[in-house]
Amino acid sequence: MKTTATARALCASLLLSFAFAAHSAESVKIGEPSWVGAKSIAYLIKNVVTERIGGKAELVPGNNAAIFQAMNAGKGDIDVHPDVWLPNQESFTKKYVDGEGTVELSRNSYEGKQSFCVSKAFSKKHGVESIFDLARPEIAKLMDSDGNGKGEIWVGAPGWASANVNEVKVRDYGLLPFMDPIRAEQSVMQATVGDTIAKGRGYAFYCYSPHAIWFLHDIVRLKEPPYDPAKYIMYQPSDDPNWYENSKVASEDALKKVQIAYSKSLKKRSPVIYEFLQNFSLRADDVSYFAFQIAGKKRDPDEVVNEWIAKNSARVDAWLGI
């Protein structure tokens, strides 16, 4: 009896050791795009892998094209894109998910909305409620920071598919004689929004939700013509070298479906992480919370996501199939 009990205890110990070793062998490299929502989700995935699965995880900065190309290669240079906005990044998903079949999308998604914004105070003072109000010469003058007679409108960061869409919109809404489309990193936009609000100046910029900026500043969306697929024909540079000339976008964006993408090669290399990514699910308010805590309150991302994981253990357990 004693020998049998000892043998069972040893067997259980060995099984636990093997399980721990198997999970410890699990590893993943997560792409880290430039926008705050994507960064926060990347940290969340990393910390679930390291703290709950017991594997290894590393964040790798990169733009959409670089992340998708690495996922397609399947060599482990980058395995995950944490925040794929569709149809914005559809050129990549059509190529690598539908075409090559090397990349997979998670089963779950959250909803995103894209617009152009100005501060609420500027909107109220000058009657700026519609995107077409930016074509009023007196409004363009109030948004002119470089003295060239035209205002500036931030359309997004370099490498963003949405920035290409917005640049076409500025043209097709008839704003080019009045507004210069500007591309710069998101941090530049956020600093400019705060600065212009403090100085009482005008500033128009691409805005979307979820995002921390809705907690940071009092801003309003500008009205656009309702989404019309006939007026929303967009080609990305990967689709057409003459994408700008051949695109036509003269209506607001449809609501976006946002989810994560990952290399199918993970199924063999790190099956536990692969299954976790399949089940991964967030809501828009989760992402807004992360973005506000990290970008708005300047908190440490690891601290923010670990705090969230502790408060939402049941949801995380569901991702892990527990």
Beta strands, then each sheet from edge to edge (+ up, - down):
strand 1: 27-32
strand 2: 56-61
strand 3: 80-86
strand 4: 103-105
strand 5: 110-119
strand 6: 151-156
strand 7: 179-183
strand 8: 204-209
strand 9: 219-221
strand 10: 232-233
strand 11: 248-249
strand 12: 256-263
sheet 1: 1+ 2+
sheet 2: 3+ 12- 4+
sheet 3: 3+ 12- 5+ 8- 6- 7-
sheet 4: 3+ 12- 5+ 9-
sheet 5: 10+ 11-
end
